[in-house]
């Protein structure tokens, strides 16, 4: 593929608002997970909750879109000057030439969960203030964002569980290559809700402590929430040396099981190999792997096998979910931003919470932070339904 | 840069909806040779799924598998080789309702199967399990614009990546009380096999562009109600043009301020 420029990017998670707190937390090996006190949830687990989401107010004209997911989206868009960068892109290209392609798994479903507690006792109807279209519907996120910027180009919300906001990069790549648009606002937002907390708990996939990816004693995920965005454009002939480029995308399906990965990570392997092929790179060209690394016994085992099959055991890798939690449909976007930060600032983030590496996983899992040159990184995102996506990012010029 | 022509050849069609049991059955109705008689959509049991998955499969899975298989069979292709684009306004409505009802009750222990069926891409996941398709599968929503968004994504994928792509555009109803908040006429699905180049099985070539023109409507009031009553049925004007083997432009609903102009031509 022709490399695309991530001209701007930002992320907001339990580590804080915008890039600076993420960068600091990663360098200091700090996490943002804490005991769950969300709503009325009685699951004994840790979550990565973003502080202050409830205080965010949507503009009056967009009030029907008000829900936790869109509040988090707005909070995220307004960090690091990202919204202004989008407006500059619109001024440069036109409102019809900038697409909005965002990922989410549960959108504003919390709004429906809360509305079901307020059903009319006689008729069973939902309360009159409930608005399905603008809150719960999967597309609420991209529709809100498109309206917020007054965009008039193509829009879609990708919802393929935990690969959602990785896949948006593939969709944007194709749309830019087709010449339908000049830029795409990509990324993802997922927010805490009862469906995922009780759902993953029912599958016995939720840890009772802060999650420990690739640990021999790992016992499940910690659910987080995040808003992560990037502006993708064609790269100029001479990008800045520290510019971050999208070099390849790889997508595959397990065709195996709805909620368990292929035991040998076959689909995951295909996604990584596809991304390498599209980027015209060899495994040895990759300096860091941001693992999907959810910390469930089966997910990490399958990914470990897949990474080993493609890269051998000497490519540094880590999961940053020990710090951020598993932000589900936002994870691909958030971890793309983490890879972009690692490339811009030249470091390899260590995984945290992991005490003893699982000796059965034959990969070079980083437990110590490394400040070192990094030219290219790959980010893995896998999800229910056996959906896999790998993204390769690179620095315009090696440091 | 030179924009790539956004076109693809249709090699297979699958259709299921109220009063439509297949594409061959629907064709004379859309041509206007037979009257449209709406009947509740009949969803076949997906024989392709293993017994355990078959039992768990909801309406959206049955609809997706039935329409997808019809299209792929008509195209004479092996489903295992095809990447897919799954477009749906909201995924599995029955599952969503059941989960929200339990979460509002005193016992929040929702079933694990219900939970994994609740993801928007569940039907796409079952499709890949049923057919053994390990290629890429995109799952998207654009509310009422879901058919347009799916068609655009699928045509672009075929044109840019030079690969055959199966579009699966399917919607099913929510039960009450969500049905009141998001009414939908009935289950309706369209599947299209799109190929980058013309071949022996090509039915027509379509090219797609964004447009400000108004969307085409259907003359029959019941068909027009269907078009407006289910997001996937916004693709009906395209199927009507295909049924008539009629060259020319068709304008499909897409986003509130943007439509898709689809030019149909013989291959």
Interface residues (C-beta under 8 A of the other chain):
Chain A: X42 X96 X105 X109 X112 X113 X116 X117 X119 X124 X125 X126 X130 X131 X132 X133 X137 X138 X139 X140 X142 X143 X146 X152 X153 X154 X155 X156 X157 X158 X159 X160 X161 X167 X170 X171 X174 X175 X177 X178 X179 X180 X194 X195 X198 X199 X200 X202 X203 X234 X251 X252 X253 X254 X255 X256 X257 X258 X259 X266 X267 X270 X383 X384 X385 X386 X387
Chain B: X1 X2 X3 X4 X6 X53 X80 X83 X89 X90 X91 X96 X99 X100 X101 X103 X104 X108 X109 X110 X111 X112 X115 X116 X117 X118 X119 X120 X121 X122 X124 X125 X126 X128 X129 X131 X132 X133 X134 X135 X136 X137 X138 X139 X140 X141 X142 X143 X145 X146 X149 X152 X153 X156 X157 X159 X160 X161 X176 X177 X178 X180 X181 X182 X210 X255 X257 X258
